[in-house]
């Protein structure tokens, strides 16, 4: 495996960027839905707790970051993708990138295998990238030829070429909810990056004020494609929109937002008011999908039914519905020989997020042939084994104070309170006594270790609790990585 060495200065910038994102998330105002169907659906979604996100497109052939290598911004984390091209010239590179369409042929595509693995891991919903920022459609849109079903794409000859439809159908058969990721910006269509002008950043590359007729075409194009997904792809539970810079706002507000978010960088030199009439998009979508949840990411307003902190875990419960989207490996898209997070870390992440009242949306990037890395399947299987013993502490749970004490996090379901002991890296057996500071179970509670019916002895003093573990359970715990104690 090739080692990637990140300079200290880049690490510092990434750290500052992460802090900036965290600050934005805490400051965001949430607008609760008012539609009774959406309110009920949102409550049901909060009970699901665990979902799968998939970034996939022709970029997987080169094993590079999704879309961003064609963005003409000074992005150190995306520039590496351009090394896969033969030309150092930006325009020639974009042509090479888009030509991946003519070789993309994921002949091992088997969505039933993915759906079974996700269900086995305890996942309850899927969000799939129907279109990322590069504009390549993984569904059969009649409004573009830059798509998986176009004759220029070899996989178009496959009877399962409409990949999004096949994925949604396979996951529904396993009783998982389905969600369509859709990028609002589209860097392929001339209605957004007009070839009359050079692209200078992630934004629309022409003056919308001077060319309103072109922007109207882009708005209609976007409405049409989302309408296709809402009409022809069965029950869709979630519309997950990305590209938050495409939104209704004044030029001054956009400029200030970008400066505050990316101060000191060379990103986004061309901010504009990019109003695509989201209210109308949502209204039309719900005519066909009445209880649809909409996630207009990072855009304050009624069309962001839940918020989506990225690669972060809040320190405490948030005051609104939320979901952490996080990669299982290091990249959102497929990278050969990528490093996958250990199972222990993934389970601890899930437990910690749930203890704060959130959901975990865990991303896996399929490879160019249409399959996951074997390590991803292994991780899903191991998570599933843990969930088969301990999922009562996860699904439909609520956060309960103090949320976390040391390496123990807490959830509650009904009258039961769960204390989840997050085991250290080499901790394979339980300690004889587990001490939990600053927490006392409900008086008179019966305590058991999930996976065992044996009632455990416990006591509290001065606000702290001690649980005594019999030798048989200590040496042969019913699960690995984290142990769940139920008090009821």
PyMOL commands that set and color helices and strands:
alter all, ss='L'
color gray80, all
select helices_A, chain A and resi 8-27+36-48+58-61+68-70+76-84+90-102+111-120+154-157+163-173+212-232+251-261+278-288+343-355+374-393+471-475
alter helices_A, ss='H'
color red, helices_A
select strands_A, chain A and resi 50-54+125-131+177-183+238-242+293-296+323-327+359-363+398-405+408-413+416-422+433-436+447-449+455-461+464-468+482-487
alter strands_A, ss='S'
color yellow, strands_A
deselect
rebuild
show_as cartoon
